[in-house]
Amino acid sequence: MKGIAILGAGESGVGAAMLAKKNGYDVFVSDGGKISGNRKNMLDEAGISYEEGQHTQERILDQGEIIKSPGIPFTNAIVSAAIEQGIPVIDELEFAYGFSKGKVIAITGTNGKTTTTLLTYHLMKKSGLDVGMGGNVGKSWASQLVDEDHDWWVLEVSSFQIDGFKTLKPKIAVLTNITPDHLDRYEYKLENYIHSKLNLLKQMDGDDDFIYFREDQNIWKGLNELVIQPKVHEVSLEKIVKDGSFFNGSEVKVNFNDHMVSIPESEMALKGDHNMLNVMCAVNAALLAGANEEAVKTGLADFKNAPHRMEKVGEINGVVFVNDSKGTNVDATVYALSAFKEPLIWIAGGVDKGNDYEVTIPEVRGHVKALICLGKDNEKLKAAFEGVIPEIMETQEITEAVKWGLEKGEMGDVVLLSPACASFDLFKNYEDRGDQFREAVIKLKS
């Protein structure tokens, strides 16, 4: 019996364990932290052995193959030892790929990949295609393959996951953008991060399709060093492109099969230039997969985005509260700020990841009435916007931030939570931050 060790007992790790067990592997799961009670029950019921609070190196390296959590770097001692010994170290998605007959749409990018993944899946479902969704969205791909396969799989993939790919070959790859992020994982070299993203293309050939944002200079830096095999489809905010998409400020135009599909922004649920990039990527991918135009237009009108991504959570006395807690880096927050023409009260702050706030100034100046800093250390944030934003306040209580937002807001204003920072100083994660924001708004409204 072939042995496999799984490092990390989160959603992807346990999913991989269940799929491996079903396919006759001797499975051992190891988590350096605590494993949740629910996941322990799943492992017990499947007869899978596991450990928590430690990694027993000898037992792990004895298994012959390792699936690691994307969050564990290749510099980890056990992972390094495995590679030295010639033991394959892969990602859950790479493992799952071997057990699916479906075609893959793999979507990556620093910002926008979750919205693009959800929208692509939605448009394909609207068209009646047999499609599933996985990766960083919802249930792990591996756990779903325990019970069912689909003709198509739409996968949100991070650079960390791509680093663990060996054979995974997307039929369609989407790259929304590349901006500096996670550089601590890539020796603080942007070029290493760019290469990681573009490694998504390494197995693709001339029968496949690649969709990317034409005006992204970092994508071009990477493409200039590669020979691109798949057919290329650009999405643009500047010009009409052949076999791609263009947003002219009021409507999306898609050149597809020598036919122009035009869709007004006014008829879509998503708004703003950054979301039009997501729309163009998703529409191109869905049409290439066989979706029909009418279903695509209907799907764009009734799409509901995931929580914590530009989510309207309430309105009090004409002041609208928007939860963009997923905006954990500066570029994501720039997109959020630019999506509104209304005056803003901006709630930001948390764990700074080496942020350069200079890029936000054009969207902030004359647009943001007040900045509410929500974090343990707000000095850098306050210094960046002193003299730019008329009023700057700080708190470590989200209920107080919401209350101040209402006090500072007038009818027609928007209170926007878009932190530009990680959440771990005051919250468990960005979801916890967004949930507490939503609850505070609901409480204040009642």
HELIX and SHEET records of a PDB file:
HELIX    1   1 GLU A   11  LYS A   22  1                                  12    
HELIX    2   2 GLY A   37  ALA A   46  1                                  10    
HELIX    3   3 GLN A   57  LEU A   61  1                                   5    
HELIX    4   4 ALA A   77  GLU A   84  1                                   8    
HELIX    5   5 GLU A   92  TYR A   97  1                                   6    
HELIX    6   6 LYS A  113  LYS A  126  1                                  14    
HELIX    7   7 TRP A  141  LEU A  145  1                                   5    
HELIX    8   8 SER A  159  ILE A  162  1                                   4    
HELIX    9   9 LEU A  183  TYR A  186  5                                   4    
HELIX   10  10 LEU A  190  LEU A  198  1                                   9    
HELIX   11  11 ASN A  199  LEU A  201  5                                   3    
HELIX   12  12 GLN A  217  LEU A  223  1                                   7    
HELIX   13  13 GLU A  265  GLU A  267  5                                   3    
HELIX   14  14 ASP A  273  LEU A  288  1                                  16    
HELIX   15  15 GLU A  293  ASP A  302  1                                  10    
HELIX   16  16 VAL A  330  SER A  338  1                                   9    
HELIX   17  17 TYR A  357  THR A  360  5                                   4    
HELIX   18  18 ILE A  361  VAL A  364  1                                   4    
HELIX   19  19 GLU A  379  PHE A  385  1                                   7    
HELIX   20  20 ILE A  398  LYS A  408  1                                  11    
HELIX   21  21 TYR A  430  LYS A  445  1                                  16    
SHEET    1   A 5 SER A  49  GLU A  52  0                                        
SHEET    2   A 5 ASP A  26  ASP A  31  1                                        
SHEET    3   A 5 GLY A   3  LEU A   7  1                                        
SHEET    4   A 5 ILE A  66  LYS A  68  1                                        
SHEET    5   A 5 VAL A  89  ILE A  90  1                                        
SHEET    1   B 9 VAL A 131  GLY A 135  0                                        
SHEET    2   B 9 TRP A 152  GLU A 156  1                                        
SHEET    3   B 9 LYS A 103  THR A 108  1                                        
SHEET    4   B 9 ILE A 172  LEU A 175  1                                        
SHEET    5   B 9 ASP A 209  PHE A 213  1                                        
SHEET    6   B 9 LYS A 231  SER A 236  1                                        
SHEET    7   B 9 SER A 245  PHE A 247  1                                        
SHEET    8   B 9 GLU A 251  PHE A 256 -1                                        
SHEET    9   B 9 HIS A 259  PRO A 264 -1                                        
SHEET    1   C 6 GLU A 311  ILE A 316  0                                        
SHEET    2   C 6 VAL A 319  ASN A 323 -1                                        
SHEET    3   C 6 VAL A 414  LEU A 417  1                                        
SHEET    4   C 6 LEU A 344  ALA A 348  1                                        
SHEET    5   C 6 VAL A 368  LEU A 374  1                                        
SHEET    6   C 6 GLU A 391  THR A 395  1                                        
END                                                                             
